[in-house]
Amino acid sequence: MGYRVINGKIQLVDDISSLRNNSKSQINRSSKVQGNEFKDILNKAIDKKDSFIISKHAEERLKLRNIQLSETDMQRINEGINKAQEKGSSDCLICYKGNALVTSIKNRTVITAVDQENTKGNVYTNIDSVLFL
């Protein structure tokens, strides 16, 4: 479980295991009726360019290191992810307000977060780009 940021607002990503309790016939009936209609609505609701995910690990690091991001900060980070994606990056170190966010651009997911105090002396591996915001 983690968080999805849509238009700068944090949304909790719920565990979908509760959906398994529904009967198979009920799911089949509803999927036949709604089919592509549901897919279209979902794609409009969660446009990839307007959202990204904060992993559970990153959420823990943000809390542990007392890194607080406002709605505006989230929008700027999303813009940075879009920019890195346009340049063909797959894994990026995003430096924002003295914090380092290791981000999977192809999955649009913040993997971990490091505050300014803990960034000194660290080596970041398996990234192909660095973005300063």
TIVO-530367 format. One line per field, with one value per atom (N, C-alpha, C): x, y, z; residue number from 1; atom name; residue in one letter. Coordinates in pm, whole numbers, plus 50000, padded with zeros to 5 digits. Example, Ala and Ser with C-alpha at 12.3 -4.5 7.8 and 13.67 -1.06 7.14 Angstrom:
2
c1 c(51319  51230  51320  51285  51367  51290) $
c2 c(49431  49550  49670  49775  49894  50003) $
c3 c(50780  50780  50780  50708  50714  50787) $
num c(1  1  1  2  2  2) $
atomo c(N  CA  C  N  CA  C) $
residuo c(A  A  A  S  S  S) $
This chain:
133
c1 c(50085  50000  50089  50045  50119  50024  50076  49995  50009  49904  49907  49882  49959  49942  49876  49756  49682  49657  49708  49697  49744  49850  49911  49845  49738  49667  49697  49725  49760  49633  49633  49524  49582  49517  49561  49529  49627  49605  49562  49433  49376  49422  49420  49447  49327  49348  49237  49198  49258  49225  49079  49018  48877  48787  48833  48754  48739  48827  48821  48699  48638  48521  48396  48398  48283  48274  48152  48137  48181  48230  48282  48172  48054  47943  47906  47912  47880  47981  48108  48213  48197  48169  48153  48035  47922  47805  47836  47898  47925  48030  48127  48232  48177  48078  48017  47937  47869  47785  47869  47972  48047  48170  48239  48353  48439  48436  48521  48481  48356  48308  48385  48403  48479  48624  48682  48821  48840  48748  48756  48746  48653  48635  48760  48814  48934  49052  49070  49181  49169  49048  49028  49053  49009  49024  49170  49248  49388  49476  49491  49578  49721  49801  49938  50020  49994  50072  50040  49928  49885  49904  49968  49976  50108  50144  50255  50227  50306  50285  50400  50367  50469  50465  50573  50576  50566  50534  50524  50660  50769  50902  50929  50896  50917  50831  50709  50621  50684  50740  50805  50924  51004  51121  51080  50974  50926  50885  50815  50773  50892  50982  51098  51187  51205  51295  51222  51095  51013  51015  51003  50995  50847  50805  50665  50656  50569  50551  50409  50398  50267  50209  50087  50023  50105  50156  50240  50368  50429  50549  50520  50406  50368  50350  50291  50273  50407  50500  50634  50708  50696  50760  50698  50567  50500  50549  50566  50620  50760  50839  50974  50973  50881  50868  50831  50739  50701  50820  50899  51016  51118  51144  51239  51188  51057  50998  51014  50993  51009  51153  51249  51391  51434  51344  51376  51437  51430  51484  51398  51462  51383  51394  51509  51528  51604  51547  51599  51614  51717  51733  51681  51569  51510  51553  51623  51667  51571  51501  51399  51403  51424  51430  51526  51642  51742  51718  51609  51579  51608  51642  51667  51556  51492  51387  51431  51457  51492  51359  51348  51219  51231  51139  51125  51035  51092  51016  50921  50968  50882  50760  50770  50657  50590  50647  50597  50582  50689  50687  50808  50785  50894  50930  51055  51100  51147  51225  51272  51300  51311  51335  51443  51534  51643  51647  51655  51661  51802  51817  51945  52055  52023  52121  52177  52093  52136  52186  52184  52231  52383  52448  52594  52663  52751  52831  52762  52636  52566  52603  52603  52623  52491  52438  52313  52346  52302  52330  52200  52216  52103  52009  52065  51987  52052  51973  52029  52019  51964  51954  51937  51969  51950  51876  51772  51692  51690  51729  51724  51600  51514  51393  51406) $
c2 c(49883  50000  50123  50224  50348  50462  50566  50682  50718  50770  50824  50973  51052  51197  51233  51290  51330  51480  51552  51698  51761  51706  51762  51718  51639  51594  51448  51415  51278  51194  51078  50982  50851  50787  50658  50552  50464  50352  50235  50199  50094  49956  49865  49725  49667  49604  49552  49410  49354  49217  49203  49312  49305  49277  49307  49281  49131  49050  48906  48843  48910  48857  48858  48938  48943  48813  48774  48651  48673  48565  48573  48610  48556  48586  48734  48790  48932  49017  48981  49055  49041  48919  48895  48974  48977  49052  49200  49256  49399  49435  49347  49378  49372  49285  49277  49402  49453  49570  49695  49710  49834  49831  49719  49699  49819  49867  49979  50110  50123  50244  50269  50166  50177  50215  50150  50177  50323  50375  50514  50610  50583  50669  50665  50545  50530  50604  50591  50659  50811  50862  51006  51051  50968  51005  51006  50914  50905  50920  51040  51068  51061  50978  50953  51081  51177  51301  51385  51355  51435  51364  51246  51172  51095  51064  50974  50906  50805  50725  50749  50755  50756  50618  50543  50406  50405  50291  50274  50308  50261  50290  50441  50508  50654  50726  50678  50739  50729  50613  50594  50688  50702  50790  50937  50975  51113  51143  51050  51069  51067  50969  50953  51077  51133  51246  51380  51376  51496  51584  51521  51594  51613  51738  51768  51837  51783  51837  51890  52012  52074  52030  52072  52043  52103  52224  52289  52209  52160  52077  51952  51889  51768  51797  51912  51949  51972  52037  52061  51929  51836  51705  51632  51640  51578  51638  51769  51836  51786  51765  51712  51571  51489  51352  51357  51446  51461  51503  51597  51645  51533  51457  51345  51239  51216  51118  51164  51292  51347  51331  51336  51323  51176  51082  50941  50876  50942  50886  50771  50674  50567  50570  50607  50620  50749  50834  50969  51007  51081  51142  51285  51314  51448  51523  51634  51718  51836  51844  51946  52000  52128  52197  52127  52087  52024  51877  51822  51681  51605  51478  51391  51287  51276  51179  51083  50957  50857  50811  50827  50810  50720  50624  50544  50622  50673  50754  50666  50549  50462  50414  50399  50360  50478  50598  50721  50703  50650  50617  50674  50748  50792  50671  50626  50505  50532  50639  50677  50826  50878  51021  51039  51134  51163  51314  51355  51498  51550  51681  51746  51698  51680  51637  51497  51409  51272  51249  51353  51335  51340  51403  51419  51283  51257  51135  51013  51027  50914  50896  50772  50739  50681  50737  50690  50611  50487  50399  50366  50309  50264  50377  50493  50605  50647  50700  50744  50894  50964  51109  51174  51303  51385  51509  51545  51661  51754  51881  51982  52068  52072  52154  52275) $
c3 c(50000  50000  50000  49927  49920  49891  49832  49802  49656  49598  49463  49477  49405  49405  49273  49281  49161  49170  49070  49068  49199  49255  49376  49505  49498  49618  49644  49770  49808  49821  49756  49764  49815  49911  49961  49858  49828  49737  49823  49812  49895  49849  49943  49916  49845  49729  49651  49689  49793  49832  49874  49920  49960  49840  49720  49601  49574  49626  49604  49669  49763  49832  49745  49638  49549  49470  49440  49363  49220  49159  49023  48925  48945  48853  48860  48980  48995  48920  48929  48859  48709  48662  48519  48462  48533  48485  48474  48576  48574  48470  48448  48349  48208  48181  48048  48019  48120  48102  48083  48168  48168  48077  48067  47978  47953  47829  47787  47852  47889  47954  48084  48165  48290  48261  48163  48127  48086  48006  47963  48081  48171  48289  48376  48396  48477  48415  48286  48219  48229  48223  48236  48380  48476  48618  48661  48609  48650  48525  48481  48369  48418  48354  48402  48413  48331  48336  48460  48524  48638  48771  48770  48896  48906  49030  49058  49191  49223  49343  49440  49568  49674  49736  49722  49774  49927  49980  50125  50189  50128  50181  50182  50071  50064  50167  50187  50286  50425  50457  50588  50602  50497  50502  50515  50447  50458  50602  50665  50804  50897  50881  50967  50963  50846  50828  50834  50871  50887  50763  50646  50520  50489  50484  50455  50320  50236  50102  50088  50040  50021  49886  49860  49732  49617  49638  49537  49513  49622  49609  49527  49554  49481  49333  49301  49161  49092  49162  49106  49082  49177  49161  49043  49028  48914  48782  48779  48660  48630  48736  48719  48663  48711  48659  48511  48474  48333  48248  48300  48226  48207  48314  48304  48207  48206  48116  47971  47945  47810  47761  47851  47814  47804  47836  47822  47944  48058  48182  48230  48298  48359  48512  48565  48710  48737  48820  48836  48983  49013  49145  49131  49197  49191  49317  49298  49409  49419  49532  49549  49692  49705  49834  49931  49881  49966  49993  49944  49963  49834  49849  49734  49728  49611  49590  49481  49516  49416  49356  49224  49157  49035  49025  48904  48810  48703  48609  48529  48488  48406  48484  48617  48700  48768  48751  48813  48964  49028  49170  49241  49350  49437  49523  49513  49580  49722  49738  49871  49875  49995  50015  50121  50095  50187  50210  50336  50366  50346  50352  50325  50419  50545  50643  50612  50561  50534  50392  50307  50169  50159  50254  50248  50259  50165  50168  50108  50063  50004  49858  49815  49673  49624  49516  49459  49333  49331  49217  49144  49028  48945  48906  48881  48828  48697  48607  48479  48459  48559  48545  48683  48685  48804  48761  48837  48805  48925  48903  49009  48987  49086  49077  49169) $
num c(1  1  1  2  2  2  3  3  3  4  4  4  5  5  5  6  6  6  7  7  7  8  8  8  9  9  9  10  10  10  11  11  11  12  12  12  13  13  13  14  14  14  15  15  15  16  16  16  17  17  17  18  18  18  19  19  19  20  20  20  21  21  21  22  22  22  23  23  23  24  24  24  25  25  25  26  26  26  27  27  27  28  28  28  29  29  29  30  30  30  31  31  31  32  32  32  33  33  33  34  34  34  35  35  35  36  36  36  37  37  37  38  38  38  39  39  39  40  40  40  41  41  41  42  42  42  43  43  43  44  44  44  45  45  45  46  46  46  47  47  47  48  48  48  49  49  49  50  50  50  51  51  51  52  52  52  53  53  53  54  54  54  55  55  55  56  56  56  57  57  57  58  58  58  59  59  59  60  60  60  61  61  61  62  62  62  63  63  63  64  64  64  65  65  65  66  66  66  67  67  67  68  68  68  69  69  69  70  70  70  71  71  71  72  72  72  73  73  73  74  74  74  75  75  75  76  76  76  77  77  77  78  78  78  79  79  79  80  80  80  81  81  81  82  82  82  83  83  83  84  84  84  85  85  85  86  86  86  87  87  87  88  88  88  89  89  89  90  90  90  91  91  91  92  92  92  93  93  93  94  94  94  95  95  95  96  96  96  97  97  97  98  98  98  99  99  99  100  100  100  101  101  101  102  102  102  103  103  103  104  104  104  105  105  105  106  106  106  107  107  107  108  108  108  109  109  109  110  110  110  111  111  111  112  112  112  113  113  113  114  114  114  115  115  115  116  116  116  117  117  117  118  118  118  119  119  119  120  120  120  121  121  121  122  122  122  123  123  123  124  124  124  125  125  125  126  126  126  127  127  127  128  128  128  129  129  129  130  130  130  131  131  131  132  132  132  133  133  133) $
atomo c(N  CA  C  N  CA  C  N  CA  C  N  CA  C  N  CA  C  N  CA  C  N  CA  C  N  CA  C  N  CA  C  N  CA  C  N  CA  C  N  CA  C  N  CA  C  N  CA  C  N  CA  C  N  CA  C  N  CA  C  N  CA  C  N  CA  C  N  CA  C  N  CA  C  N  CA  C  N  CA  C  N  CA  C  N  CA  C  N  CA  C  N  CA  C  N  CA  C  N  CA  C  N  CA  C  N  CA  C  N  CA  C  N  CA  C  N  CA  C  N  CA  C  N  CA  C  N  CA  C  N  CA  C  N  CA  C  N  CA  C  N  CA  C  N  CA  C  N  CA  C  N  CA  C  N  CA  C  N  CA  C  N  CA  C  N  CA  C  N  CA  C  N  CA  C  N  CA  C  N  CA  C  N  CA  C  N  CA  C  N  CA  C  N  CA  C  N  CA  C  N  CA  C  N  CA  C  N  CA  C  N  CA  C  N  CA  C  N  CA  C  N  CA  C  N  CA  C  N  CA  C  N  CA  C  N  CA  C  N  CA  C  N  CA  C  N  CA  C  N  CA  C  N  CA  C  N  CA  C  N  CA  C  N  CA  C  N  CA  C  N  CA  C  N  CA  C  N  CA  C  N  CA  C  N  CA  C  N  CA  C  N  CA  C  N  CA  C  N  CA  C  N  CA  C  N  CA  C  N  CA  C  N  CA  C  N  CA  C  N  CA  C  N  CA  C  N  CA  C  N  CA  C  N  CA  C  N  CA  C  N  CA  C  N  CA  C  N  CA  C  N  CA  C  N  CA  C  N  CA  C  N  CA  C  N  CA  C  N  CA  C  N  CA  C  N  CA  C  N  CA  C  N  CA  C  N  CA  C  N  CA  C  N  CA  C  N  CA  C  N  CA  C  N  CA  C  N  CA  C  N  CA  C  N  CA  C  N  CA  C  N  CA  C  N  CA  C  N  CA  C  N  CA  C  N  CA  C  N  CA  C  N  CA  C  N  CA  C  N  CA  C  N  CA  C  N  CA  C  N  CA  C  N  CA  C) $
residuo c(M  M  M  G  G  G  Y  Y  Y  R  R  R  V  V  V  I  I  I  N  N  N  G  G  G  K  K  K  I  I  I  Q  Q  Q  L  L  L  V  V  V  D  D  D  D  D  D  I  I  I  S  S  S  S  S  S  L  L  L  R  R  R  N  N  N  N  N  N  S  S  S  K  K  K  S  S  S  Q  Q  Q  I  I  I  N  N  N  R  R  R  S  S  S  S  S  S  K  K  K  V  V  V  Q  Q  Q  G  G  G  N  N  N  E  E  E  F  F  F  K  K  K  D  D  D  I  I  I  L  L  L  N  N  N  K  K  K  A  A  A  I  I  I  D  D  D  K  K  K  K  K  K  D  D  D  S  S  S  F  F  F  I  I  I  I  I  I  S  S  S  K  K  K  H  H  H  A  A  A  E  E  E  E  E  E  R  R  R  L  L  L  K  K  K  L  L  L  R  R  R  N  N  N  I  I  I  Q  Q  Q  L  L  L  S  S  S  E  E  E  T  T  T  D  D  D  M  M  M  Q  Q  Q  R  R  R  I  I  I  N  N  N  E  E  E  G  G  G  I  I  I  N  N  N  K  K  K  A  A  A  Q  Q  Q  E  E  E  K  K  K  G  G  G  S  S  S  S  S  S  D  D  D  C  C  C  L  L  L  I  I  I  C  C  C  Y  Y  Y  K  K  K  G  G  G  N  N  N  A  A  A  L  L  L  V  V  V  T  T  T  S  S  S  I  I  I  K  K  K  N  N  N  R  R  R  T  T  T  V  V  V  I  I  I  T  T  T  A  A  A  V  V  V  D  D  D  Q  Q  Q  E  E  E  N  N  N  T  T  T  K  K  K  G  G  G  N  N  N  V  V  V  Y  Y  Y  T  T  T  N  N  N  I  I  I  D  D  D  S  S  S  V  V  V  L  L  L  F  F  F  L  L  L) $
